[in-house]
Amino acid sequence: MPKNTLIITALPNELDQARLPTGAQLVYSGVGKINATMVTLKAIEQYKPERIINFGTVGSVKPHLSGLLEINRVIQRDMIAEPLSPRGRVPFCERPYEYFAESGQHTCATGDSFVTAKDPWLDEQGVDVVDMELYAIAAVAFAHGLPWTSLKYVTDHTNEDSASDWNTKVNHGEELFLEHLRSNY
């Protein structure tokens, strides 16, 4: 693992720092975009990484998706300032409304809410999964010129069982993520 890699995950029950390879620096962001922004900014200042890897859990809006997914694109799902700008876009803002990783196949929509019902807008945007931190992490990485990668483990399928499914499966992706690190870094 390259020394200057920063791993960001929301919660200790998603990823145990003791299991990470030598040289990996892990920070826990806490839940939500504001926490993720603050922790990412502080960690970049403190550790001066050359790359950011985000790992965490997601709800899938597509019933066929499961396991560990690599995210390519992230958008913001809870910025709703219509009619000043379309949903997902901050009005009067020059920053991008979507961010892209160097690789990956899936689109994540970030927002400060736990999704437990179908949202047609997510389908219209080509969203595969939803989380609560990645957009903030990607925005800060972009602002600092840092490449980012995000691997997300599907714990639920954004329905009435999402909370209990997440609680049951929150730590199930850890081993898959560690295998990915060993194979790719």
N, C-alpha and C positions, 0 to 999 in steps of 0.2 A: 504494500500500500504506500503510495507516495506520501512523504511526510507532510506536505502542505495541503492535505485534503481535510476539509471540514465536513463532518456529517451532522445533519440537523434532523432531529425527530421530535415530535411533540412531547411524548411521555415516556418515562422510564419503563412502563410495562409494555411498550412497543419494542424496545431495544435495550438490552443490558450492556452497559459500557464494558464490563469485565470480559465479554465475549468477543470484542472487536480485535482485529489484528493490530500488531504493533505499528505505531506511527499514525493511527487514526485518531483524530480529535473529534469528540462527540459533544454536542450541546443539546440540551432539551429546551425547546422553544415555549412549551406550554401550548394551550389550545387557542386557536383563533389568529386572525390576521395581525392584530396590533401586537400581541405577544411575539408572534413570529418575526415581525418587522424589527422590533426592539432587540430581540436576542440575536438575530442575524447581523444587524448593524454592529452590535457590541462584539460579537464573535469575529467578524471581519477585522475590526480594529485591533482586537487582542491577538488573534492567531495569524493574521495576514495570509490566508489560504490562497492557493492557486486554483482551487476547484471546490465546488460545493456539491455534496451528495445529500439529497433529502430522501429519507425513508419514513414511511408511515402507513396508516390504514386509510381505506376509502370505502365508500359505498358505491356499488355499481348501478348505473341506470339501465344497463343492458343485461338481461337475464343470463346470457351465455358466458359472460366474463367471470373469471375466478382466478385465484392464485396471485402470483407476483407479476405486476405489469410495469413496463417502463413507459413513462410519460414523455411525450414529445411536445405537447402544447398545453398551456394553462391560460384560462380566462377567469374573470371575476363574475360570479353568478348573482351576487346580492347588491351590486351597484345599480340602483334603479333610480335614475334622475330624469325620467321622461317627463316632459317633452324636450328638456334641454339637451339630452343626448340619448342614444339608444341604450337599452339595458346592457349592462356589462361594461359600459364606458363611462369614465369620469368626465363630466363636462368641463370645458375650459382647461384641459390638461394636455400637455404636449407628450407625456410619456405614452408608450405603447399600451394598447388595451389587451394585448395577448403577448405571451412570451414563449419562445421555442428553445428546447434543449438541443444538444448536438445529435441526439439519437432518440429512439423510442417510437412507439406506434400509437399511443393513446392520448386522448384529450381529457384533461381534468378541469373541472369548474370549482373554484374556491369560494367559500362564503362563510360567514359567521353564524351558521345555523346547521343543525343536524337534520339531514334530509330523510323524511319518512313517507314521502308521497311523490307521485309522478308529477313532473313539471315539463310541459310540452316545449318550453323554451330551450331546455337542455337538449332535447332531441333535435330541434331546429339548428342548434349550434354544433352538432356533431359530437356532443359530450359523451364520454364513456363512463367516467367516474367523478365523484364529488368528494372534496375534502374541506379542511378548514384552515390550512396554512400555506400551501404551495405557492399561490399567486404572490403572496407577500415575500416569500423567500426568493422567488424568481425575479421579482421586481428589484429587490435590493442587489441581488447578484448582477443583474443587467446594469444597474446604475454604477456598479464598481468594476464593470468589465470582466466579470468572472464567469466562466462556463459552469453550468449546473446540469445535474442529472437527478432524476427523481424516480424512485422505485416505490410502488404502492401495492400493498396487500389488500385484496378485496375481503372485507369482513361481513358485508351485508349487501342487500339488493334494494336499498332505499324504499322500504315499505314499513308497515306497522310493526314488524319484528326487528327492525334495524337496531334499536337500542340493546335489546337482549342478545341479538346476534353479535354485535360489536363487543359487548362485555365478554361473551364466551370466546371470541376469536381474536381479541386484540393482540395477543402475543404469538399467534400461529404463523405469522410471516417472518419472524426473526431468523429462523434457520435458513429459509430460502434467500433472504437478503444476505446473510453471511456467506452462503455458497456463491452468490453472485459476486460478492467482493473478492473472494478467493479466486474465482475463475477469471475475473476481468481486471484486477488491479495488482 
